[in-house]
Amino acid sequence: MITSSSVAEVQQTGDDNNGGFFDPSLGYIDYTYGPRQRVINFNGSKINDNTIKLDNYKVGDGDIGNCAHVVDDWYTITSVDVENNSWILAGQINTRNVIIGCCGGALKTVEKVINIVNKYNVKPKIYVKGYDINGYETFRIHRLGLAPTLAQIATAIWSDLLTGGDFDTTGSIGILLASSIDTNINSRLAATAVPSNFNFLSIDSSGGVTLQPTGLDQITAWSGVTAREAIFYAAAGCVGRISGLPASPATILGLDGVTTAAVVSFDSNGNRTGVTLNPP
């Protein structure tokens, strides 16, 4: 079968002759490459599980390393038997006794190569050939095989170790994340001081901010009187109970009807001549 050392060649113009693989580790002539590219259409018979005898083609050492497409499967030619005009193939031949197939040529699309190598679960190289004034030349090499999923890529990125990975490689995005950005974020967090009583602040179910009563004590309504005291006096002065009238002084109670909010003195004309406040 096709192995990880096999090389697929794609020529994006011309016919797809189903012969675009060879194994350079076995040496000899690559029928799929360059101006000598040629296609061998063969037929013959199966001798045993990994040997076929050819009827219309004379085998030679140059066949070794090429991959034969036999019916629906691919096989690497590992050796030849010139005397019996036979190819010895890698892997078991999964077909009938009568053999038909192709060797040489080039595949037409990268997608076809991907489909083939996925079938055999291998990762061969691929040469994508272009044609210019210099003839055939290899202009791009890809590494193919079973591609990782998006989830696998994301997992690999997030699980990359800070040491022994991109995060300690000079000039990489990883080291930028690990050093520059990480340092800047931490320095900004350290410079942001949270008030000591921040935990007393809360938001109720309606979305309103709930303050602690003492929070109003930090707001001055006027000199010597806090916002909470001003609310207390204003409410008492408007609707609080009053006792002691018509004599002077009069006592004004808070809204609870018990707490004294203020004691007011006045003259015979009803003018206020003195006010003694009783802070809540």
C-alpha positions as CSV (number, residue, x, y, z in Angstrom):
1,M,0.0,0.0,0.0
2,I,1.0,3.7,-0.1
3,T,3.3,4.5,2.9
4,S,4.3,7.7,4.7
5,S,7.5,7.9,2.6
6,S,5.5,8.0,-0.6
7,V,5.3,11.3,-2.6
8,A,2.2,12.4,-4.6
9,E,2.6,14.7,-7.6
10,V,-0.1,17.0,-8.7
11,Q,-0.3,18.6,-12.2
12,Q,-3.3,20.9,-12.2
13,T,-3.5,20.9,-15.9
14,G,-3.9,17.8,-18.1
15,D,-5.5,14.4,-17.4
16,D,-5.7,12.6,-14.1
17,N,-4.0,9.3,-15.0
18,N,-4.2,7.8,-11.5
19,G,-0.4,7.3,-11.3
20,G,0.8,10.2,-9.2
21,F,2.7,8.4,-6.4
22,F,6.3,7.2,-6.0
23,D,8.5,6.2,-3.1
24,P,12.0,8.0,-3.3
25,S,13.3,5.8,-0.5
26,L,13.3,2.9,-2.9
27,G,15.3,4.7,-5.6
28,Y,15.2,4.3,-9.4
29,I,13.1,6.2,-11.9
30,D,10.1,8.3,-10.9
31,Y,7.6,8.0,-13.7
32,T,5.4,10.8,-12.4
33,Y,8.0,13.6,-12.4
34,G,9.3,16.1,-15.0
35,P,9.6,15.9,-18.8
36,R,10.1,12.1,-18.6
37,Q,6.7,11.7,-17.1
38,R,4.8,8.8,-18.7
39,V,1.9,6.6,-18.0
40,I,2.0,2.8,-18.1
41,N,-1.4,1.2,-18.6
42,F,-1.0,-2.5,-17.8
43,N,-2.9,-5.7,-17.5
44,G,-1.9,-9.1,-16.2
45,S,-2.7,-11.7,-13.6
46,K,-2.3,-12.1,-9.8
47,I,0.5,-14.6,-8.9
48,N,0.1,-14.5,-5.2
49,D,-1.0,-12.0,-2.5
50,N,1.6,-9.4,-3.4
51,T,2.8,-10.3,-6.9
52,I,1.4,-9.6,-10.3
53,K,2.6,-10.8,-13.7
54,L,2.3,-8.2,-16.5
55,D,1.2,-9.2,-20.0
56,N,1.6,-6.0,-22.0
57,Y,4.6,-4.3,-20.3
58,K,8.2,-5.4,-19.8
59,V,9.2,-4.8,-16.2
60,G,12.6,-3.3,-15.2
61,D,14.5,-1.9,-12.2
62,G,13.2,1.6,-13.0
63,D,9.7,0.5,-12.0
64,I,10.8,0.1,-8.3
65,G,9.6,2.9,-6.1
66,N,6.7,3.8,-8.3
67,C,3.1,3.2,-7.2
68,A,0.7,1.2,-9.2
69,H,-3.0,1.9,-9.2
70,V,-4.6,-1.6,-9.4
71,V,-8.4,-1.5,-9.9
72,D,-9.4,0.5,-6.8
73,D,-6.3,0.3,-4.7
74,W,-2.7,1.6,-4.6
75,Y,0.4,-0.4,-4.2
76,T,4.1,0.5,-4.0
77,I,6.4,-1.5,-6.3
78,T,9.1,-2.7,-3.9
79,S,11.0,-5.0,-6.3
80,V,10.7,-6.7,-9.7
81,D,11.2,-10.2,-11.1
82,V,12.5,-9.6,-14.6
83,E,12.6,-13.3,-15.5
84,N,8.9,-13.8,-14.7
85,N,8.0,-10.2,-15.8
86,S,6.4,-9.5,-12.4
87,W,6.1,-6.7,-9.9
88,I,6.3,-7.4,-6.1
89,L,4.0,-5.0,-4.3
90,A,3.8,-3.7,-0.8
91,G,0.7,-5.0,0.9
92,Q,-1.8,-7.6,0.0
93,I,-3.5,-7.3,-3.4
94,N,-7.2,-6.9,-2.8
95,T,-8.6,-7.8,-6.2
96,R,-9.4,-10.6,-8.6
97,N,-6.9,-12.6,-10.5
98,V,-7.2,-10.5,-13.7
99,I,-5.2,-7.3,-13.1
100,I,-5.7,-3.9,-14.8
101,G,-4.2,-0.6,-13.8
102,C,-2.0,2.4,-14.3
103,C,1.4,3.5,-13.2
104,G,3.0,7.0,-13.7
105,G,1.3,10.2,-14.7
106,A,0.1,12.7,-12.2
107,L,-2.9,13.4,-10.1
108,K,-4.9,16.5,-11.2
109,T,-6.0,18.0,-7.8
110,V,-4.6,18.2,-4.3
111,E,-8.1,17.3,-3.0
112,K,-7.8,13.9,-4.8
113,V,-4.5,13.2,-3.1
114,I,-6.0,14.1,0.3
115,N,-8.9,11.7,-0.3
116,I,-6.4,8.9,-1.2
117,V,-4.0,9.4,1.7
118,N,-6.9,9.7,4.2
119,K,-8.1,6.3,2.9
120,Y,-4.8,4.8,3.8
121,N,-4.2,6.9,6.9
122,V,-0.7,8.0,5.9
123,K,1.0,11.4,5.5
124,P,3.0,11.5,2.3
125,K,4.5,14.6,0.7
126,I,3.0,16.2,-2.3
127,Y,4.7,18.1,-5.1
128,V,2.5,20.6,-6.9
129,K,3.9,21.2,-10.4
130,G,3.6,24.3,-12.5
131,Y,4.6,24.9,-16.1
132,D,6.6,27.9,-17.2
133,I,9.4,28.8,-19.7
134,N,11.8,26.5,-17.8
135,G,9.5,23.5,-18.2
136,Y,8.2,21.5,-15.3
137,E,9.4,22.4,-11.9
138,T,8.3,21.8,-8.3
139,F,7.1,25.1,-6.8
140,R,5.4,24.0,-3.6
141,I,5.6,21.1,-1.1
142,H,2.7,20.3,1.2
143,R,2.5,17.9,4.1
144,L,-0.8,16.0,3.8
145,G,-2.7,13.5,5.8
146,L,-5.6,13.5,8.2
147,A,-6.1,17.2,9.1
148,P,-6.9,18.2,12.7
149,T,-10.3,19.5,13.5
150,L,-10.9,23.1,14.6
151,A,-11.5,21.8,18.1
152,Q,-8.2,20.0,18.1
153,I,-6.4,23.1,16.9
154,A,-8.0,25.2,19.6
155,T,-7.2,22.7,22.3
156,A,-3.5,22.5,21.1
157,I,-3.2,26.3,21.3
158,W,-4.7,26.6,24.8
159,S,-2.8,23.7,26.2
160,D,0.6,24.8,24.8
161,L,3.0,24.7,27.8
162,L,4.7,28.0,28.9
163,T,8.0,26.1,28.7
164,G,9.0,23.8,25.9
165,G,6.6,25.4,23.4
166,D,5.9,28.6,21.5
167,F,5.8,30.5,24.8
168,D,9.6,30.4,25.1
169,T,10.5,30.8,21.4
170,T,12.2,34.1,20.7
171,G,10.1,36.3,18.5
172,S,7.0,34.1,18.6
173,I,3.4,35.2,19.3
174,G,3.5,32.8,22.3
175,I,6.3,34.6,24.0
176,L,4.6,37.9,23.4
177,L,1.5,36.5,25.2
178,A,3.6,35.0,28.0
179,S,5.8,38.1,28.7
180,S,4.7,41.4,27.3
181,I,0.9,41.1,27.4
182,D,0.8,39.1,30.6
183,T,3.2,41.5,32.4
184,N,1.2,44.6,31.3
185,I,-2.1,43.1,32.4
186,N,-0.7,42.1,35.8
187,S,0.8,45.5,36.3
188,R,-2.5,47.2,35.6
189,L,-4.3,44.9,38.0
190,A,-1.8,45.6,40.7
191,A,-2.2,49.4,40.2
192,T,-6.0,49.2,40.5
193,A,-6.9,49.6,44.2
194,V,-10.3,48.5,45.3
195,P,-11.9,50.5,48.2
196,S,-11.7,48.7,51.5
197,N,-15.5,49.0,52.0
198,F,-16.4,48.1,48.4
199,N,-18.0,44.9,49.5
200,F,-20.7,46.9,51.3
201,L,-22.0,48.1,48.0
202,S,-24.8,46.0,46.5
203,I,-27.4,46.0,43.7
204,D,-31.0,44.9,44.5
205,S,-33.3,42.9,42.3
206,S,-34.7,46.0,40.6
207,G,-31.2,47.1,39.5
208,G,-30.9,49.9,42.1
209,V,-27.7,50.5,44.1
210,T,-28.1,49.8,47.8
211,L,-26.0,52.0,50.1
212,Q,-25.1,51.5,53.7
213,P,-26.8,54.1,55.9
214,T,-23.4,55.4,57.0
215,G,-22.7,56.1,53.4
216,L,-24.8,59.3,53.6
217,D,-22.8,60.4,56.6
218,Q,-19.9,61.1,54.2
219,I,-21.9,63.7,52.3
220,T,-22.2,67.2,53.8
221,A,-25.5,69.0,53.3
222,W,-24.2,72.2,54.8
223,S,-21.5,72.9,57.4
224,G,-21.7,70.5,60.3
225,V,-24.8,68.7,59.0
226,T,-24.6,65.4,56.9
227,A,-27.0,64.4,54.2
228,R,-28.6,61.8,56.5
229,E,-29.1,64.3,59.2
230,A,-30.6,66.9,56.8
231,I,-33.1,64.3,55.6
232,F,-34.0,63.5,59.2
233,Y,-34.5,67.1,60.2
234,A,-36.5,68.0,57.0
235,A,-38.9,65.1,57.4
236,A,-39.4,65.8,61.1
237,G,-40.0,69.5,60.4
238,C,-42.6,68.7,57.7
239,V,-44.6,65.9,59.3
240,G,-43.1,65.2,62.7
241,R,-45.3,65.5,65.9
242,I,-45.0,68.8,67.8
243,S,-45.5,69.2,71.6
244,G,-45.3,72.2,74.0
245,L,-47.3,74.8,72.0
246,P,-48.4,77.5,72.5
247,A,-45.7,78.0,75.1
248,S,-42.0,78.2,74.1
249,P,-40.0,76.1,73.5
250,A,-41.7,73.5,71.4
251,T,-40.4,70.0,70.8
252,I,-40.4,68.4,67.4
253,L,-40.3,64.6,67.2
254,G,-38.9,62.4,64.4
255,L,-41.1,60.2,62.2
256,D,-41.0,57.4,64.7
257,G,-43.0,59.7,67.1
258,V,-40.5,59.1,69.9
259,T,-37.1,60.5,69.0
260,T,-36.6,64.2,69.6
261,A,-35.4,65.8,66.4
262,A,-35.2,69.5,67.5
263,V,-36.2,71.9,70.3
264,V,-37.4,75.3,68.9
265,S,-37.7,78.5,70.9
266,F,-39.8,81.4,69.6
267,D,-41.0,84.9,70.6
268,S,-44.5,86.3,71.1
269,N,-44.8,86.9,67.3
270,G,-44.1,83.2,66.5
271,N,-40.6,83.9,65.2
272,R,-38.0,81.2,65.8
273,T,-35.4,82.6,68.1
274,G,-33.4,79.3,68.7
275,V,-33.1,75.8,67.4
276,T,-31.4,73.0,69.1
277,L,-30.8,70.0,66.9
278,N,-30.6,66.4,68.1
279,P,-28.7,64.4,65.5
280,P,-30.1,60.9,64.8
